[in-house]
């Protein structure tokens, strides 16, 4: 019997990065999919919006490096199906102090995965990328396949393709309760509507905790801030191809080249911000944060001015060790959860959507993901 003859009725709750990919994969395989989104798709209240997110192999952790090897072809597949550029390769610098453990761990992972890279001194970095400065006690790893993903456009492309394949999108619909009833799952919205599904996949980001209060998920919601600084001189040094994406493994600042879509160069910090209630967002960027970015930029990117051309915020949903959660809900065999992407998950969303779709359908993923189970955080 064909897979389409065995199609299931599946709910996807949360239609951001992972949720939109989940809906697309399931709808393409012929399943009846309803995607619930509490806001409008592409909204700016969560974690999956904006002009750019870094994509990279550079992790001091072999599993994540290997998973990115699985993710890159899926991004290419999405681009081909959508007919638009969603991933811009511009290379990436991952750097830190010479004794920074994550630099050595990342180099081992790149070697173990057989991936090309260059180890660069401060002088070599400035020679190759004249906008950028390292100090003599720092080392950089340059990996040519790093780049940036167009975050909002990735989500919109997934959703468009899912709907074209038959998925139903329920925007501005808040799911209040998910109840297992035998082999079925009931989804209740804030309007009192109830719908019955065979499988439910929850990728609700910062709102996971309020859907699963009884599970006491190890999630902290933080407010993260992003700034763009204008370019004072040598603008060609900041273009894609002249400046890579970059991550400072010691201080946790990171940034992007300018590609003409938003004036200036994007700089932000991965250091966790204040814990917040996602239902009471604080959207303004703090003045002291802007000053810290300016101070950092003076040392690293001296051709930037202190003028802020754009600023925004987003949310992280963070686990204690910044590993993801990807698991079946305890005592609910037909409910699956993906969360805790911890500020580094967008590049994995297309892969996480495929994996959780496969698991929900009773299939397997060939890598050991046991460290992402809920009980791993006990």
DRENLUMZA-316122 format. One record per residue (C-alpha): residue number from 1; chain; x, y negated, z. Coordinates in steps of 0.2 Angstrom, whole numbers, m for minus. Each point is the difference from the previous one (the first is absolute). Last residue first. Layout:
<pts>
+-----+----+-------+-------+-------+
:   i : ch :    c1 :    c2 :    c3 :
+-----+----+-------+-------+-------+
: NUM :  A :     X :     Y :     Z :
...
+-----+----+-------+-------+-------+
</pts>
This chain:
<pts>
+-----+----+-------+-------+-------+
:   i : ch :    c1 :    c2 :    c3 :
+-----+----+-------+-------+-------+
: 378 :  A :    90 :   m76 :   174 :
: 377 :  A :     4 :    m8 :   m17 :
: 376 :  A :     2 :    16 :    m9 :
: 375 :  A :   m17 :     5 :     5 :
: 374 :  A :    m7 :   m12 :   m13 :
: 373 :  A :     8 :     9 :   m14 :
: 372 :  A :    13 :   m10 :   m10 :
: 371 :  A :    15 :    10 :     6 :
: 370 :  A :    m8 :    15 :    m8 :
: 369 :  A :     2 :    m7 :   m17 :
: 368 :  A :    10 :    15 :    m7 :
: 367 :  A :     1 :    m3 :   m19 :
: 366 :  A :    m9 :    11 :   m13 :
: 365 :  A :   m17 :    m9 :     2 :
: 364 :  A :   m15 :    12 :     2 :
: 363 :  A :   m18 :     3 :    m6 :
: 362 :  A :   m15 :     2 :    10 :
: 361 :  A :   m10 :   m15 :    m8 :
: 360 :  A :     4 :   m12 :    15 :
: 359 :  A :    19 :     5 :    m2 :
: 358 :  A :     0 :    m4 :   m18 :
: 357 :  A :    m8 :   m17 :     2 :
: 356 :  A :    11 :    m4 :    15 :
: 355 :  A :    15 :     3 :   m11 :
: 354 :  A :    m6 :   m10 :   m15 :
: 353 :  A :    m4 :   m15 :    11 :
: 352 :  A :    16 :     2 :     9 :
: 351 :  A :    10 :    m1 :   m16 :
: 350 :  A :    m9 :   m15 :    m7 :
: 349 :  A :     2 :    m8 :    17 :
: 348 :  A :    19 :     3 :     2 :
: 347 :  A :     7 :   m17 :    m6 :
: 346 :  A :   m13 :    m7 :    12 :
: 345 :  A :     6 :     9 :    15 :
: 344 :  A :    14 :   m11 :     8 :
: 343 :  A :   m10 :   m11 :    12 :
: 342 :  A :    m4 :    13 :    12 :
: 341 :  A :   m10 :    12 :   m12 :
: 340 :  A :    m9 :     5 :    16 :
: 339 :  A :   m15 :     8 :    m9 :
: 338 :  A :    m6 :    15 :   m10 :
: 337 :  A :   m14 :    10 :     7 :
: 336 :  A :   m10 :    15 :    m6 :
: 335 :  A :   m18 :     5 :     5 :
: 334 :  A :    m6 :    17 :    m5 :
: 333 :  A :     7 :    10 :    14 :
: 332 :  A :    m7 :   m12 :    14 :
: 331 :  A :     6 :     7 :    16 :
: 330 :  A :    16 :    m9 :    m1 :
: 329 :  A :     1 :   m12 :   m15 :
: 328 :  A :    10 :     8 :   m14 :
: 327 :  A :    17 :    m8 :    m2 :
: 326 :  A :    11 :   m13 :    m8 :
: 325 :  A :     6 :   m13 :    13 :
: 324 :  A :    15 :    m9 :    m7 :
: 323 :  A :    17 :    m2 :     9 :
: 322 :  A :     4 :   m17 :     8 :
: 321 :  A :     7 :     8 :    16 :
: 320 :  A :   m13 :    m6 :    12 :
: 319 :  A :   m14 :    m2 :   m14 :
: 318 :  A :    m4 :   m17 :    m8 :
: 317 :  A :   m14 :    m7 :   m10 :
: 316 :  A :     7 :   m16 :    m7 :
: 315 :  A :   m11 :   m14 :    m4 :
: 314 :  A :     3 :   m14 :   m13 :
: 313 :  A :     4 :   m19 :     1 :
: 312 :  A :     3 :   m14 :   m13 :
: 311 :  A :    11 :   m14 :    m5 :
: 310 :  A :     4 :    m8 :   m17 :
: 309 :  A :    12 :   m14 :    m6 :
: 308 :  A :     9 :    m3 :    16 :
: 307 :  A :    14 :   m13 :    m2 :
: 306 :  A :    16 :     5 :     9 :
: 305 :  A :    10 :     0 :   m17 :
: 304 :  A :     7 :    16 :    m7 :
: 303 :  A :    18 :    m1 :    m8 :
: 302 :  A :     7 :     6 :    17 :
: 301 :  A :    m7 :    18 :    m1 :
: 300 :  A :     7 :    10 :    14 :
: 299 :  A :     6 :   m13 :    13 :
: 298 :  A :   m12 :   m14 :    m4 :
: 297 :  A :   m14 :    13 :    m2 :
: 296 :  A :     1 :     6 :    18 :
: 295 :  A :    m2 :   m17 :     7 :
: 294 :  A :   m15 :    m3 :   m12 :
: 293 :  A :    m8 :    16 :     5 :
: 292 :  A :     2 :    m4 :    19 :
: 291 :  A :    m7 :   m17 :    m3 :
: 290 :  A :   m15 :     7 :    m9 :
: 289 :  A :    m3 :    12 :    15 :
: 288 :  A :     1 :   m15 :    12 :
: 287 :  A :   m13 :    m9 :   m10 :
: 286 :  A :   m12 :    15 :     1 :
: 285 :  A :    m9 :     6 :   m15 :
: 284 :  A :   m19 :    m3 :    m1 :
: 283 :  A :   m12 :    15 :    m2 :
: 282 :  A :    m4 :     5 :    18 :
: 281 :  A :   m13 :    14 :    m3 :
: 280 :  A :   m13 :     4 :    13 :
: 279 :  A :    m7 :    17 :    m6 :
: 278 :  A :    17 :     7 :    m3 :
: 277 :  A :     3 :    m3 :    19 :
: 276 :  A :    18 :    m4 :     2 :
: 275 :  A :    17 :     6 :     7 :
: 274 :  A :    14 :   m13 :    m4 :
: 273 :  A :    12 :     3 :   m13 :
: 272 :  A :    11 :    15 :    m3 :
: 271 :  A :    17 :    m4 :    m8 :
: 270 :  A :    m2 :     4 :   m19 :
: 269 :  A :     4 :   m19 :    m3 :
: 268 :  A :    m4 :   m10 :   m16 :
: 267 :  A :     7 :    m8 :   m15 :
: 266 :  A :    m8 :    m4 :   m17 :
: 265 :  A :     9 :   m11 :   m12 :
: 264 :  A :    m7 :   m15 :    m8 :
: 263 :  A :   m15 :    m5 :   m10 :
: 262 :  A :   m13 :    14 :    m1 :
: 261 :  A :    m2 :    10 :   m16 :
: 260 :  A :    16 :    m6 :    m8 :
: 259 :  A :    10 :    16 :     4 :
: 258 :  A :    10 :    m6 :    15 :
: 257 :  A :    11 :    14 :     8 :
: 256 :  A :    m6 :     9 :    15 :
: 255 :  A :     4 :     0 :    19 :
: 254 :  A :     4 :    10 :    16 :
: 253 :  A :     4 :    m5 :    18 :
: 252 :  A :     3 :    15 :    11 :
: 251 :  A :    15 :    m7 :    10 :
: 250 :  A :    11 :    15 :    m2 :
: 249 :  A :    m7 :     9 :   m15 :
: 248 :  A :    m1 :   m16 :   m10 :
: 247 :  A :   m11 :     4 :   m15 :
: 246 :  A :     1 :    m6 :   m18 :
: 245 :  A :   m10 :    m1 :   m16 :
: 244 :  A :    12 :    m4 :   m14 :
: 243 :  A :     6 :   m17 :    m6 :
: 242 :  A :     7 :    m3 :   m18 :
: 241 :  A :   m11 :    13 :    m9 :
: 240 :  A :   m16 :    m7 :     8 :
: 239 :  A :     3 :   m19 :     1 :
: 238 :  A :     9 :    m8 :    15 :
: 237 :  A :    16 :    m4 :    m8 :
: 236 :  A :    m9 :    m9 :   m14 :
: 235 :  A :    m6 :   m13 :    12 :
: 234 :  A :    18 :    m6 :     3 :
: 233 :  A :    m6 :   m14 :    12 :
: 232 :  A :   m13 :    m5 :    13 :
: 231 :  A :   m11 :    16 :    m1 :
: 230 :  A :   m16 :    m1 :    11 :
: 229 :  A :    m2 :    11 :    15 :
: 228 :  A :   m14 :    13 :     0 :
: 227 :  A :    m7 :     5 :    17 :
: 226 :  A :    m7 :    16 :     7 :
: 225 :  A :    m7 :     4 :    18 :
: 224 :  A :    m5 :    16 :     8 :
: 223 :  A :   m14 :     2 :    13 :
: 222 :  A :     1 :    17 :     9 :
: 221 :  A :   m12 :    14 :     3 :
: 220 :  A :     6 :    14 :    11 :
: 219 :  A :    m4 :    18 :    m4 :
: 218 :  A :     2 :    16 :    11 :
: 217 :  A :   m17 :     7 :    m4 :
: 216 :  A :   m11 :     1 :    16 :
: 215 :  A :   m10 :    14 :    m8 :
: 214 :  A :   m16 :    m5 :     8 :
: 213 :  A :     0 :   m17 :    m7 :
: 212 :  A :     0 :     6 :   m18 :
: 211 :  A :    m9 :   m13 :   m10 :
: 210 :  A :     6 :   m14 :    11 :
: 209 :  A :    18 :     6 :    m1 :
: 208 :  A :     0 :     2 :   m19 :
: 207 :  A :    m4 :   m19 :    m3 :
: 206 :  A :    18 :    m6 :    m3 :
: 205 :  A :     1 :    12 :   m15 :
: 204 :  A :   m16 :     8 :    m5 :
: 203 :  A :     7 :    15 :   m10 :
: 202 :  A :   m14 :    12 :     5 :
: 201 :  A :    m3 :    15 :   m11 :
: 200 :  A :   m17 :     9 :     2 :
: 199 :  A :    m5 :    17 :    m7 :
: 198 :  A :   m16 :     8 :    m3 :
: 197 :  A :   m10 :   m16 :     1 :
: 196 :  A :   m17 :    m6 :     7 :
: 195 :  A :    m5 :   m18 :     0 :
: 194 :  A :    m8 :   m10 :    14 :
: 193 :  A :    m6 :   m18 :    m1 :
: 192 :  A :    m1 :    m9 :    16 :
: 191 :  A :     6 :   m17 :    m7 :
: 190 :  A :    16 :     2 :    10 :
: 189 :  A :     4 :    15 :   m11 :
: 188 :  A :    m2 :    19 :     5 :
: 187 :  A :    10 :    13 :    m8 :
: 186 :  A :    m6 :    18 :     3 :
: 185 :  A :    12 :    15 :    m2 :
: 184 :  A :    m5 :    17 :    m6 :
: 183 :  A :     5 :    18 :     5 :
: 182 :  A :    m8 :    m1 :    17 :
: 181 :  A :    m5 :   m18 :     3 :
: 180 :  A :    16 :   m11 :     2 :
: 179 :  A :    m4 :   m18 :     4 :
: 178 :  A :     9 :   m15 :    m7 :
: 177 :  A :    m6 :   m17 :     7 :
: 176 :  A :     0 :   m18 :    m3 :
: 175 :  A :     4 :    m1 :   m18 :
: 174 :  A :     0 :   m19 :    m6 :
: 173 :  A :    m6 :    m3 :   m17 :
: 172 :  A :     6 :   m16 :    m9 :
: 171 :  A :     4 :    11 :   m15 :
: 170 :  A :    m8 :    16 :    m4 :
: 169 :  A :     9 :     7 :   m15 :
: 168 :  A :    m7 :    15 :   m10 :
: 167 :  A :    13 :    12 :    m9 :
: 166 :  A :    m4 :     5 :   m17 :
: 165 :  A :    16 :     1 :    m9 :
: 164 :  A :    m1 :   m18 :    m6 :
: 163 :  A :    m3 :    m4 :    19 :
: 162 :  A :    16 :     9 :     4 :
: 161 :  A :     9 :    m9 :   m14 :
: 160 :  A :    m5 :   m17 :     6 :
: 159 :  A :     3 :     4 :    18 :
: 158 :  A :    18 :     6 :    m3 :
: 157 :  A :     3 :   m16 :   m11 :
: 156 :  A :    m6 :   m11 :    13 :
: 155 :  A :    11 :     8 :    14 :
: 154 :  A :    15 :    m2 :   m11 :
: 153 :  A :    m4 :   m18 :    m5 :
: 152 :  A :    m1 :    m4 :    18 :
: 151 :  A :    17 :     7 :     4 :
: 150 :  A :    10 :    m5 :   m16 :
: 149 :  A :    14 :    12 :     4 :
: 148 :  A :    18 :    m6 :     1 :
: 147 :  A :    17 :     8 :    m4 :
: 146 :  A :    12 :    13 :     5 :
: 145 :  A :     7 :    11 :   m14 :
: 144 :  A :    17 :    m7 :    m1 :
: 143 :  A :     6 :     4 :    18 :
: 142 :  A :    12 :   m12 :     7 :
: 141 :  A :     7 :     5 :    17 :
: 140 :  A :     8 :   m15 :    10 :
: 139 :  A :    13 :    m1 :    13 :
: 138 :  A :     3 :   m14 :    13 :
: 137 :  A :    15 :    m6 :    10 :
: 136 :  A :     6 :   m11 :   m14 :
: 135 :  A :   m17 :   m10 :     1 :
: 134 :  A :   m13 :     2 :   m14 :
: 133 :  A :    m6 :   m14 :   m11 :
: 132 :  A :   m13 :     0 :   m14 :
: 131 :  A :    m4 :   m12 :   m15 :
: 130 :  A :    16 :     6 :    m9 :
: 129 :  A :    m7 :    18 :    m2 :
: 128 :  A :    15 :    10 :    m8 :
: 127 :  A :    14 :   m10 :     6 :
: 126 :  A :    m9 :    m4 :    17 :
: 125 :  A :    m3 :    18 :     3 :
: 124 :  A :    18 :     5 :    m5 :
: 123 :  A :     7 :   m12 :    12 :
: 122 :  A :   m11 :     6 :    14 :
: 121 :  A :     5 :    18 :    m4 :
: 120 :  A :   m10 :    12 :   m10 :
: 119 :  A :    m5 :    18 :     0 :
: 118 :  A :    m8 :     4 :   m16 :
: 117 :  A :   m15 :    12 :    m2 :
: 116 :  A :    m6 :    15 :   m11 :
: 115 :  A :   m11 :    13 :     7 :
: 114 :  A :     5 :    18 :     3 :
: 113 :  A :   m12 :     2 :    14 :
: 112 :  A :    13 :     5 :    13 :
: 111 :  A :    11 :   m15 :    m6 :
: 110 :  A :   m14 :   m12 :     2 :
: 109 :  A :    m4 :     8 :    17 :
: 108 :  A :    18 :    m1 :     6 :
: 107 :  A :     1 :   m18 :    m6 :
: 106 :  A :   m16 :    m4 :    10 :
: 105 :  A :     6 :     8 :    16 :
: 104 :  A :    17 :   m11 :    m2 :
: 103 :  A :   m10 :   m16 :    m2 :
: 102 :  A :   m12 :     5 :    14 :
: 101 :  A :    14 :     2 :    12 :
: 100 :  A :     6 :   m18 :    m2 :
:  99 :  A :    19 :     1 :     3 :
:  98 :  A :     4 :   m11 :   m15 :
:  97 :  A :   m14 :   m12 :     5 :
:  96 :  A :   m15 :     0 :   m12 :
:  95 :  A :    m5 :     2 :   m18 :
:  94 :  A :   m14 :     8 :   m11 :
:  93 :  A :     1 :    m9 :   m17 :
:  92 :  A :   m13 :     4 :   m13 :
:  91 :  A :    m2 :     1 :   m19 :
:  90 :  A :   m12 :   m10 :   m10 :
:  89 :  A :   m13 :    13 :    m5 :
:  88 :  A :   m17 :    m8 :    m2 :
:  87 :  A :   m14 :    12 :     4 :
:  86 :  A :   m18 :    m5 :    m4 :
:  85 :  A :     1 :    m3 :   m18 :
:  84 :  A :   m16 :     3 :    m9 :
:  83 :  A :   m10 :    13 :   m10 :
:  82 :  A :    m9 :     7 :    15 :
:  81 :  A :     3 :    18 :    m5 :
:  80 :  A :    18 :    m3 :    m5 :
:  79 :  A :     4 :   m11 :    16 :
:  78 :  A :    m9 :    14 :    11 :
:  77 :  A :    11 :    13 :    m8 :
:  76 :  A :    16 :   m10 :     3 :
:  75 :  A :    m5 :    m2 :    18 :
:  74 :  A :    m3 :    18 :     2 :
:  73 :  A :    17 :     4 :    m8 :
:  72 :  A :     8 :   m11 :    14 :
:  71 :  A :    m9 :     8 :    14 :
:  70 :  A :     8 :    17 :     0 :
:  69 :  A :    17 :    m6 :     0 :
:  68 :  A :    m6 :   m12 :    14 :
:  67 :  A :    m5 :    15 :    10 :
:  66 :  A :    18 :     6 :    m1 :
:  65 :  A :     7 :   m16 :     6 :
:  64 :  A :   m13 :     0 :    14 :
:  63 :  A :     5 :    18 :     5 :
:  62 :  A :    18 :    m4 :    m1 :
:  61 :  A :     0 :   m13 :    13 :
:  60 :  A :    12 :   m15 :     0 :
:  59 :  A :   m11 :    m7 :   m13 :
:  58 :  A :     4 :    m8 :   m17 :
:  57 :  A :   m11 :     7 :   m13 :
:  56 :  A :    m9 :   m17 :    m3 :
:  55 :  A :   m16 :    m9 :    m4 :
:  54 :  A :    m1 :   m17 :     8 :
:  53 :  A :   m18 :    m8 :     1 :
:  52 :  A :    m5 :   m15 :   m11 :
:  51 :  A :   m14 :   m12 :    m4 :
:  50 :  A :   m12 :     3 :    14 :
:  49 :  A :   m11 :    12 :     8 :
:  48 :  A :     1 :    18 :     8 :
:  47 :  A :     2 :    m4 :    18 :
:  46 :  A :   m17 :    m7 :     6 :
:  45 :  A :   m10 :   m16 :     0 :
:  44 :  A :     5 :    m6 :   m17 :
:  43 :  A :   m14 :     8 :   m11 :
:  42 :  A :     4 :    10 :   m15 :
:  41 :  A :   m16 :    10 :     0 :
:  40 :  A :   m13 :   m11 :     9 :
:  39 :  A :    m2 :     3 :    19 :
:  38 :  A :    m5 :    15 :    10 :
:  37 :  A :     4 :    12 :   m14 :
:  36 :  A :    m9 :    17 :    m3 :
:  35 :  A :     5 :    11 :   m14 :
:  34 :  A :   m13 :    13 :    m6 :
:  33 :  A :     7 :    14 :   m10 :
:  32 :  A :    m9 :    14 :   m10 :
:  31 :  A :    15 :    12 :    m5 :
:  30 :  A :     5 :     1 :   m18 :
:  29 :  A :    19 :     1 :     1 :
:  28 :  A :     1 :   m18 :    m5 :
:  27 :  A :   m11 :    m5 :    14 :
:  26 :  A :    11 :     9 :    13 :
:  25 :  A :    16 :    m8 :    m6 :
:  24 :  A :    m8 :   m18 :    m2 :
:  23 :  A :    m9 :     0 :    17 :
:  22 :  A :    16 :     6 :     9 :
:  21 :  A :    10 :   m14 :    m9 :
:  20 :  A :   m12 :   m13 :     5 :
:  19 :  A :     1 :     7 :    18 :
:  18 :  A :    19 :     0 :     1 :
:  17 :  A :     2 :   m18 :    m5 :
:  16 :  A :   m16 :    m8 :     6 :
:  15 :  A :   m17 :     8 :    m2 :
:  14 :  A :    m5 :     5 :    18 :
:  13 :  A :   m11 :    14 :     3 :
:  12 :  A :     0 :    13 :   m14 :
:  11 :  A :   m15 :    11 :    m1 :
:  10 :  A :     0 :    17 :    m9 :
:   9 :  A :   m14 :     9 :    m8 :
:   8 :  A :     8 :    16 :    m8 :
:   7 :  A :     2 :     6 :   m17 :
:   6 :  A :     0 :    19 :    m3 :
:   5 :  A :    m6 :    m1 :   m18 :
:   4 :  A :    13 :   m14 :    m3 :
:   3 :  A :    13 :    12 :     6 :
:   2 :  A :    m5 :    13 :   m13 :
:   1 :  A :    m7 :    17 :     4 :
+-----+----+-------+-------+-------+
</pts>
